[in-house]
């Protein structure tokens, strides 16, 4: 049956509208019509009480949630649990993210995501492998014992035909340009991160096909006066995307505001880098054998190294408005439209428009998610 979502402030590609109802037919948005249209009145109606109707959030960096870490149990059940936890905060699409690990765990994670996509696990769009092809000097909380340069067999594994989106974060100073090119040619999205590369090396990697930068500013060479580093190359390059962790801890708000101003509109994405405490009762989780407790929204080791975050996407949108001073509609696009475009899904996800997937949110003025639809359900 056709569904009608009415009496809402709808964020359309052209801005806010309060004079339209959104019609859904199964998984797809079929039209936006005035409430008086007969097709609206004949549909199964949902009165949204004047709340905001938004495109669903897409998070490209989700390590865990609901009390589980993808690395610890790379299974379909883990993906269901993570997706359920994050959906409460507006995430209707996500890339489960595997932190640097051994080849057996990588294979298990790839297989779990393939199975989840076959089974239609709500929200799963593909996989993000964050490492293990990273630089020890910028390892962050990753365990450097797993770091190495990928060999031919690993490149073949990563380039094999796959369902969904496959994204890999690597250090351009550790991975040959030919390997980066092979990944890109196979349809893999390559991001630079956890890297000690200089500006020249980063520019060469962009030319080889690197498409974005994982958690800009964190775990990469900074922007200096005589050596622009990875950050300088990222901000200079008009074609690439940057993920931003807007939690008030990973990056100073002023640095984020400068970065957003430097890039063309549409090239900055809100990400969470979320860990198991998101959507869980317990603030504790184990990473690399160490118990970490999220406190005051901060996840860090005993030595003070940031270990992901306790951020959710609704919180990221709120922080983008309150900490960075962005208009709400732009903050929402950074959580929905722009990630979809980055992932190559811009023609099907991230907008409330005819022909797009019915991945939708109802959010109140306190940034609380009241309802969600994934594929019209």
Secondary structure, 3 states (H helix, E strand, C coil): CCEEEECCEEEECCEEECCCEEEEECCEEEEEECCCCHHHHHCEEEECCCCEEEECEEEEEECEECCEECCCCCCHHHHHHHHHHHHCCCEEEEEEEEECCCHHHHHHHHHHHHHHHHHCCCCEEEEEEECCCCCHHHCCCCCHHHCCCCCHHHHHHHHCCCCCEEEEEECCCCCCHHHHHHHHHCCCEEEECCECCCHHHHHHHHHHCCCEECCCCCCECCCCCCCCHHHHHHHHCCCCEEEEECCCCCCCHHHHHHHHHHCCCCCEEEECCECCCCCCCCCEEEECCEEEECECCECECCCCCECCECCCHHHHHHHHHHCCCCCHHHHHHHHCHHHHHHCCCCCCCCCCCCCCECCEEEECCCCCEEEEECCCC
